Amino acid sequence: MTALPTELTAGTWTIDPSHSEAAFTVRHAGISKVRGTIGITGGEITVAEDGASVTATLDPSTVSTGDANRDGHLKSGDFFDVEAFGEWSFTSTDVRQDGGDYVIVGDLTIHGVTQSVELATEFNGVAVDPFGNTRAGFEASTTISRKDFGLTWNAALEAGGVLVSDKVTITLDASAIKAA
């Protein structure tokens, strides 16, 4: 059994989309990084005596990189194909302690492809907000190969290399509200 923080009491914690975000970073042209966000639309953390489980859904049509043309390209069939794959999901298969932090292992589905990933996760504590909600905060990160998820579009560069790197770093900042 994984020892969970004592502040994270048993029950269901609902991810609050308005206070949670999924972000990504990918190298562009081998010389700079493009950063963006994708909306987390829902999810739950279930805490029990024998451990915890996590589910989350994301909406790739909300992708935002600060450039409308790039966002449109990412939503197209070249990348996310949001018409065919309008929801991404994560379902944990294991939660384990790693020193003072946690590793959440689970199935990440992007673009209709499911791969196992490990999220290095930091528990940021529990607080009661001004509206009486008990909230827990988490930060998590992982690095994936976009090709493993069928995201293979690219363009060759004149000087060699490609426009978009395969490696994508994903970071999550999540706030969850304890169900009454």
C-alpha positions as CSV (number, residue, x, y, z in Angstrom):
1,M,0.0,0.0,0.0
2,T,1.3,3.5,-0.9
3,A,1.4,5.9,2.0
4,L,-0.7,8.9,1.0
5,P,-0.5,12.3,2.7
6,T,-2.7,12.3,5.8
7,E,-4.3,15.6,4.6
8,L,-5.6,13.7,1.5
9,T,-8.6,12.1,3.3
10,A,-10.5,9.1,1.9
11,G,-13.2,9.8,-0.6
12,T,-13.7,11.4,-4.0
13,W,-11.8,14.5,-5.1
14,T,-13.2,16.2,-8.3
15,I,-10.7,17.9,-10.5
16,D,-11.6,21.6,-10.9
17,P,-11.2,22.5,-14.6
18,S,-11.2,26.2,-13.8
19,H,-8.1,25.9,-11.5
20,S,-6.3,23.1,-13.4
21,E,-4.2,23.1,-16.6
22,A,-2.3,20.8,-18.9
23,A,0.7,22.4,-20.6
24,F,3.2,21.1,-23.1
25,T,6.6,22.1,-24.4
26,V,8.1,20.9,-27.7
27,R,11.3,22.0,-29.5
28,H,10.7,24.0,-32.7
29,A,13.2,24.0,-35.6
30,G,15.8,22.6,-33.1
31,I,16.5,26.0,-31.7
32,S,13.5,27.2,-29.7
33,K,10.6,25.8,-27.7
34,V,6.9,26.2,-28.3
35,R,4.7,26.1,-25.3
36,G,0.9,25.6,-25.1
37,T,-2.0,24.5,-23.0
38,I,-4.9,22.1,-23.4
39,G,-8.0,22.3,-21.2
40,I,-8.6,19.7,-18.5
41,T,-12.4,19.2,-18.7
42,G,-12.8,16.8,-15.8
43,G,-11.5,14.0,-13.6
44,E,-11.5,12.4,-10.2
45,I,-9.0,11.3,-7.6
46,T,-10.4,8.5,-5.5
47,V,-8.6,8.0,-2.2
48,A,-9.2,4.7,-0.3
49,E,-7.4,2.9,2.6
50,D,-5.5,0.8,0.1
51,G,-4.4,3.6,-2.2
52,A,-5.6,6.0,-4.8
53,S,-6.7,6.2,-8.4
54,V,-6.8,9.1,-10.9
55,T,-8.9,9.8,-14.0
56,A,-8.8,12.9,-16.2
57,T,-10.2,14.1,-19.5
58,L,-8.8,16.8,-21.7
59,D,-10.2,18.7,-24.7
60,P,-7.6,19.1,-27.5
61,S,-9.8,21.6,-29.3
62,T,-8.9,24.1,-26.6
63,V,-5.2,24.0,-27.5
64,S,-3.6,27.4,-27.1
65,T,-0.1,28.4,-28.1
66,G,-0.5,32.1,-28.5
67,D,-0.7,31.8,-32.3
68,A,-4.1,31.3,-33.9
69,N,-2.6,29.9,-37.1
70,R,-0.5,27.3,-35.2
71,D,-3.4,26.4,-33.0
72,G,-5.5,25.8,-36.1
73,H,-2.8,23.6,-37.6
74,L,-2.6,21.6,-34.3
75,K,-6.4,21.0,-34.4
76,S,-6.2,19.7,-38.0
77,G,-5.7,16.2,-39.3
78,D,-2.0,16.9,-39.5
79,F,-1.8,16.7,-35.7
80,F,-4.6,16.3,-33.1
81,D,-7.5,15.8,-35.6
82,V,-10.0,17.1,-33.1
83,E,-12.9,16.2,-35.4
84,A,-12.1,12.5,-35.0
85,F,-10.4,12.5,-31.6
86,G,-12.2,15.2,-29.6
87,E,-11.2,13.9,-26.2
88,W,-8.0,12.7,-24.6
89,S,-8.0,10.7,-21.3
90,F,-5.8,9.4,-18.5
91,T,-6.6,6.5,-16.2
92,S,-4.1,5.5,-13.5
93,T,-3.0,1.9,-13.1
94,D,-0.7,2.5,-10.1
95,V,0.1,5.2,-7.6
96,R,3.4,4.8,-5.6
97,Q,5.5,6.9,-3.3
98,D,8.9,8.0,-4.5
99,G,10.7,9.6,-1.6
100,G,8.5,12.6,-0.5
101,D,6.7,12.7,-3.9
102,Y,4.6,10.2,-6.0
103,V,4.6,8.4,-9.3
104,I,1.3,8.0,-11.0
105,V,1.4,5.3,-13.7
106,G,-1.4,5.2,-16.1
107,D,-2.9,4.9,-19.6
108,L,-2.8,8.1,-21.6
109,T,-4.9,8.2,-24.7
110,I,-4.1,10.9,-27.3
111,H,-5.2,10.8,-30.9
112,G,-6.9,7.5,-30.4
113,V,-3.7,5.8,-29.2
114,T,-3.2,4.6,-25.6
115,Q,0.3,4.4,-24.1
116,S,1.5,3.8,-20.5
117,V,3.1,6.9,-19.0
118,E,4.6,7.8,-15.6
119,L,3.8,11.1,-14.0
120,A,6.3,12.4,-11.5
121,T,3.9,14.0,-9.1
122,E,4.3,16.5,-6.2
123,F,1.5,16.9,-3.7
124,N,1.2,20.6,-2.8
125,G,-1.1,20.3,0.2
126,V,-4.7,20.8,1.2
127,A,-6.5,24.1,1.9
128,V,-10.0,25.3,2.5
129,D,-11.0,28.1,0.1
130,P,-13.1,31.1,0.9
131,F,-16.2,29.2,-0.3
132,G,-15.7,26.3,2.2
133,N,-14.4,23.9,-0.4
134,T,-11.6,21.6,0.7
135,R,-9.0,21.6,-2.1
136,A,-5.9,19.5,-2.8
137,G,-3.2,20.7,-5.2
138,F,-0.8,18.6,-7.4
139,E,1.8,19.2,-10.0
140,A,2.9,16.4,-12.3
141,S,5.1,16.0,-15.4
142,T,6.1,13.4,-18.0
143,T,7.9,13.3,-21.3
144,I,6.4,11.4,-24.2
145,S,7.2,10.6,-27.8
146,R,4.5,12.2,-30.0
147,K,5.2,9.5,-32.7
148,D,4.1,6.9,-30.1
149,F,0.7,8.6,-30.2
150,G,0.4,8.7,-34.0
151,L,1.4,12.4,-34.2
152,T,3.9,12.1,-37.0
153,W,3.5,15.3,-39.1
154,N,6.8,17.1,-39.7
155,A,8.8,19.2,-42.2
156,A,12.4,18.8,-43.1
157,L,14.6,21.9,-42.5
158,E,17.0,23.2,-45.1
159,A,20.0,22.9,-42.8
160,G,19.0,19.4,-41.7
161,G,16.8,18.2,-38.9
162,V,13.0,18.6,-38.6
163,L,10.6,21.4,-37.7
164,V,9.0,19.7,-34.7
165,S,10.8,17.5,-32.3
166,D,9.5,14.1,-31.3
167,K,9.9,14.7,-27.5
168,V,7.1,16.5,-25.8
169,T,7.2,17.5,-22.1
170,I,3.8,17.6,-20.4
171,T,3.2,19.4,-17.1
172,L,-0.1,19.4,-15.1
173,D,-1.2,21.7,-12.4
174,A,-4.3,20.4,-10.8
175,S,-6.7,21.5,-8.1
176,A,-9.2,19.0,-6.8
177,I,-12.2,19.6,-4.5
178,K,-13.3,17.0,-1.9
179,A,-16.8,15.8,-2.4
180,A,-19.1,16.4,0.5
